[in-house]
């Protein structure tokens, strides 16, 4: 996607004591569309899933018990896979998002509609990957197929964005 080619990865390794056998693995992916002119109901008309959070610019929304009610500084449609995918394998979360965007192999109907919407509303799309693993684990790689499906290989450099953090 020309305006939807941002991909960020955050990884964390836990420094658990060697005697502790419990794994503290976690993985999830977020999909976020944002822009001042974005009406999140238009994203919901394309993607058959309820977002984790959605609001228009200027619309009141409840940010949480401590933050209370806020006014949206921009329009947003936001989805987090942590409660939708019962797995600590990042690949499972990436597959969920890929299937959401491309329900069948080579079917580009949803992604084409999203691209047109993002272009018309001058909105952006961001995919963020989070993974936390055991201290001796190697951080997972984002599959080339996933990056290719989102058009990351074709995106101009300022729009292409892959970060890996190891803390």
Residue pairs with C-beta under 8 A, 6 or more apart in sequence:
1 111
1 114
1 115
1 118
1 125
1 150
1 151
1 155
2 115
2 118
2 119
2 151
2 155
2 159
3 115
3 118
3 119
3 122
3 123
3 124
3 125
3 159
4 33
4 114
4 115
4 118
4 124
4 125
4 126
4 150
4 151
5 125
5 150
5 151
5 152
5 155
5 159
5 160
5 161
6 124
6 125
6 126
6 127
6 159
6 160
6 161
7 126
7 127
7 128
7 129
7 142
7 147
7 150
7 152
7 160
7 161
7 162
8 126
8 127
8 128
8 129
8 161
8 162
8 163
9 128
9 129
9 130
9 131
9 139
9 142
9 162
9 163
9 164
9 165
10 128
10 129
10 130
10 131
10 163
10 164
10 165
11 130
11 131
11 132
11 133
11 139
11 140
11 164
11 165
11 166
11 167
12 130
12 131
12 132
12 133
12 165
12 166
12 167
13 132
13 133
13 134
13 135
13 137
13 139
13 166
13 167
14 24
14 132
14 133
14 134
14 135
15 135
16 22
16 24
16 134
16 135
23 88
23 134
24 132
24 134
25 88
25 132
25 133
25 134
25 137
26 82
26 88
26 130
26 131
26 132
27 87
27 88
27 89
27 90
27 92
27 93
27 129
27 130
27 131
27 132
27 140
28 80
28 81
28 82
28 85
28 93
28 129
28 130
29 80
29 81
29 90
29 93
29 94
29 96
29 97
29 127
29 128
29 129
29 130
30 78
30 79
30 80
30 81
30 126
30 127
30 128
30 130
31 78
31 79
31 97
31 100
31 125
31 126
31 127
32 76
32 77
32 78
32 79
32 125
32 126
32 127
32 128
33 40
33 43
33 76
33 77
33 78
33 114
33 118
33 123
33 124
33 125
34 74
34 75
34 76
34 77
34 123
34 124
34 126
35 74
35 75
35 118
35 121
35 122
35 123
35 124
36 57
36 74
36 75
36 122
37 57
37 75
37 121
37 122
37 123
38 56
38 57
38 74
38 75
38 76
38 77
38 121
38 123
39 56
39 75
39 121
40 51
40 54
40 55
40 56
40 75
40 76
40 77
41 54
42 117
42 121
43 51
43 54
43 77
43 114
43 117
44 50
44 51
44 54
44 77
46 110
46 113
46 114
46 117
47 79
47 100
47 101
47 110
47 114
48 100
49 79
49 84
49 100
51 77
51 78
51 79
52 78
52 79
52 80
53 61
53 76
53 78
54 76
54 77
54 78
55 61
55 72
55 75
55 76
56 72
56 75
57 72
57 73
57 74
57 75
58 71
58 72
59 71
59 72
60 69
60 70
60 71
60 72
61 69
61 70
61 71
61 72
62 68
62 69
62 70
63 69
63 70
75 121
75 123
81 93
81 96
81 97
84 96
85 92
85 93
85 96
87 93
89 140
90 129
90 131
90 140
91 140
91 143
93 129
94 129
94 142
94 143
94 146
97 127
98 145
98 146
98 149
100 110
101 110
101 111
101 114
101 149
101 150
102 108
102 110
102 111
102 149
103 110
114 125
117 123
118 124
118 125
127 150
129 142
131 139
131 140
133 139
139 164
139 166
142 162
147 153
147 162
152 160
152 162
